C-alpha cells in the first residue's frame, strides 16, 4: 500500500514517530501554497522564514532516505491549493492511503476533514507529538467552571510534568515570581551580543517577489536572523540559557529602544514551527539554572518556564475550546479601522513608532510591546478586532492563529469579554514611561491629559473607561478607576473627553 503523508509548514518536527523508519511505500509531501501565503497579508520575513524552513526540512528528510515531493511556489504543477495539489499527487502516484497530522489552525483542520470525507481511498490523522496537552485537556480541567484561570492551568502543568516541584510543593515555596519581573532596563547589565544566525534566503525571496505574493515589512536577504532548521534552533536555545536567562525575568517587560531582542530567547518561531520541542527548552533552562544557581535566580527561570508550559499551552487550549465562535467575539462592539500608520510606523507617538518600526524591521516584538503599546492603543481607540487580528497575524513571524487570536482578541483587546483575562489590559502613558525610554523625545507629553500635545494614551484611557462604564464598572479589578474619575472636577473631565474625541477624529494624523 502506497501512503501519502502531508507535512504542513508548522509541522517540522524531526523527532515525530513518522520518521523513525524509512519506508519505500511512504511518500511525504510539503507544499508552498498561495492559499497559505495569501489568507492574510504577511510580513515578508514570515513568508521567507516558513518556506526556507520547509525547504531545509524537506532536504533533511531526503538525506535520511525518505521519499519526498516538494512543491515550490513557482513549480508549474503547483496549483497553490491544498486540495487540488493533494488530489494531483494522489492520482499521479497511485496513492492508496492518505495521512496527516492534526493541524494547529481551525480553518485547516476543517479543510482537511472535508478533504478526507471526499476521498475514495482510506485516510487517518495523528498527533503532531509536540504540545504538552491535548486539544481538549484545558476544557476537561475546567469542566463546569465559568472562569479559566491561567494560574490554575499552569500549576496543573507543573504537577503533571514534575517541573520545578519538590514533592507536591513548588520549588522555592512559590508558584509564581511575576512580582519580581517588572523592571525597566536601567543599563546596569550589558545586553549580550545577538547569536549570529545568518541564513541566505535570497532565492526564496526572489520567488516570492516574482510571483507578486502580497507582503509588507523589511528583510535583509543576506542576514536572515531567524533559525530555519533544528541545528540553528538548538544554537539559539544554548545562547539564551547561557547568556540571557540570567536576566530574562527581570527585564522581560522592559521597553527599550537600544536593542530589539534584549534578554528574550528568539525561540518562538522555532517552537511554533516545531523545529524544537517545548520540553527541550524547559529542560535546557533548568539544567543551566542547576549548574549556575547563583547566576540564574529562580524568578528568572520560573518566569520563562511559565511562558512555555503555562501561557503557550493555555492559549492553545482556549483556542480549541472556543473556536470557531471565538474568532467573531467583539465584547465592546468596536468598529473603527486600524490607522494606516500601523503598516508604516509613521506616527509622532514615539512608543508606537518604535514598536511598529521594530516589528516591520524584524517581524518581532516582545509581549509587552504587543500588549501594552500596539494592543493598548488599538483597545483604547476602539479598533475593530478583525482588523487587529489580521495585523498581528500578518506582522509577526511567530504568529499562527492558535496563539495569535487568543492573545490578540482575548488578552489584548478583551473582545472575548473575559475568557482569557479578568480585566482589559490597558494603561495611560504613565505605565509606558515607567517601563522604559519610549517616551523620551516624543512629540507628545506623557504627563499631559488634555493640552495641545497631551499624550493620546492619557485621553483615550479615560475615554475608553467612560464609554464602557456600564460593562466594566462592576469589575472588581477596575472599580478604583471609576472612583478616580468621579473625583475629577467636571471641567477636567470635559476637557479630557473633548481632547479624546479630537484624537479619534484625527487618528490618521497622530
SULNOR-V194979 format. One record per residue. OMEGA is omega in whole degrees, 0 to 359 (* if undefined). Layout:
OMEGA / OMEGA
//
This chain:
179 / 185 / 173 / 179 / 180 / 175 / 179 / 186 / 176 / 179 / 186 / 184 / 183 / 182 / 178 / 183 / 175 / 191 / 182 / 179 / 175 / 183 / 182 / 179 / 178 / 179 / 178 / 178 / 172 / 186 / 169 / 190 / 175 / 181 / 179 / 180 / 190 / 180 / 168 / 179 / 187 / 168 / 183 / 179 / 177 / 177 / 182 / 182 / 181 / 184 / 176 / 178 / 178 / 180 / 179 / 178 / 177 / 178 / 179 / 179 / 181 / 178 / 178 / 173 / 180 / 175 / 184 / 166 / 180 / 177 / 172 / 181 / 188 / 181 / 184 / 183 / 182 / 181 / 183 / 181 / 179 / 184 / 184 / 178 / 181 / 179 / 179 / 181 / 179 / 180 / 184 / 185 / 179 / 181 / 180 / 179 / 179 / 179 / 176 / 176 / 180 / 177 / 180 / 177 / 183 / 184 / 179 / 176 / 179 / 181 / 182 / 174 / 180 / 179 / 181 / 180 / 181 / 182 / 174 / 176 / 181 / 179 / 177 / 180 / 179 / 181 / 177 / 179 / 182 / 186 / 183 / 178 / 172 / 178 / 188 / 189 / 179 / 178 / 179 / 179 / 184 / 181 / 179 / 182 / 178 / 181 / 180 / 186 / 180 / 182 / 177 / 179 / 182 / 179 / 178 / 178 / 177 / 181 / 183 / 184 / 179 / 184 / 182 / 180 / 169 / 188 / 180 / 186 / 179 / 174 / 180 / 176 / 179 / 177 / 193 / 180 / 185 / 182 / 181 / 190 / 184 / 185 / 169 / 182 / 184 / 179 / 183 / 179 / 181 / 177 / 183 / 174 / 182 / 178 / 190 / 169 / 181 / 182 / 176 / 185 / 184 / 182 / 178 / 181 / 179 / 181 / 178 / 180 / 182 / 181 / 176 / 176 / 179 / 184 / 174 / 180 / 186 / 176 / 170 / 187 / 180 / 184 / 180 / 195 / 183 / 179 / 181 / 173 / 186 / 181 / 179 / 180 / 178 / 177 / 178 / 176 / 179 / 177 / 182 / 187 / 182 / 186 / 190 / 181 / 180 / 181 / 184 / 184 / 183 / 188 / 185 / 181 / 188 / 175 / 188 / 183 / 187 / 182 / 185 / 189 / 177 / 184 / 179 / 194 / 187 / 182 / 188 / 179 / 178 / 178 / 187 / 171 / 177 / 173 / 182 / 185 / 181 / 179 / 174 / 181 / 179 / 183 / 178 / 179 / 179 / 179 / 179 / 179 / 180 / 181 / 184 / 184 / 179 / 181 / 180 / 182 / 187 / 181 / 177 / 183 / 184 / 179 / 179 / 181 / 179 / 178 / 185 / 185 / 180 / 189 / 183 / 180 / 180 / 181 / 177 / 179 / 177 / 181 / 184 / 176 / 191 / 178 / 6 / 183 / 184 / 186 / 181 / 182 / 181 / 188 / 183 / 182 / 183 / 184 / 182 / 179 / 176 / 180 / 181 / 182 / 171 / 180 / 183 / 185 / 184 / 177 / 179 / 175 / 188 / 183 / 180 / 176 / 182 / 182 / 179 / 178 / 177 / 180 / 177 / 182 / 188 / 185 / 186 / 165 / 180 / 193 / 181 / 174 / 181 / 186 / 192 / 174 / 182 / 181 / 178 / 180 / 182 / 179 / 182 / 182 / 178 / 181 / 179 / 185 / 178 / 180 / 180 / 178 / 184 / 179 / 181 / 181 / 182 / 193 / 187 / 185 / 181 / 187 / 170 / 194 / 184 / 180 / 181 / 190 / 179 / 176 / 184 / 184 / 180 / 188 / 186 / 188 / 181 / 180 / 179 / 176 / 174 / 177 / 182 / 183 / 181 / 177 / 174 / 177 / 180 / 180 / 169 / 181 / 183 / 180 / 181 / 178 / 181 / 188 / 178 / 187 / 182 / 182 / 182 / 176 / 182 / 176 / 183 / 180 / 185 / 180 / 188 / 181 / 185 / 177 / 183 / 180 / 178 / 179 / 179 / 179 / 182 / 181 / 181 / 180 / 182 / 177 / 178 / 182 / 180 / 184 / 179 / 184 / 183 / 182 / 189 / 190 / 183 / 176 / 185 / 181 / 183 / 186 / 181 / 180 / 181 / 175 / 177 / 180 / 183 / 179 / 180 / 176 / 181 / 181 / 177 / 177 / 181 / 180 / 179 / 182 / 177 / 178 / 179 / 178 / 177 / 179 / 182 / 178 / 182 / 188 / 181 / 185 / 183 / *
//
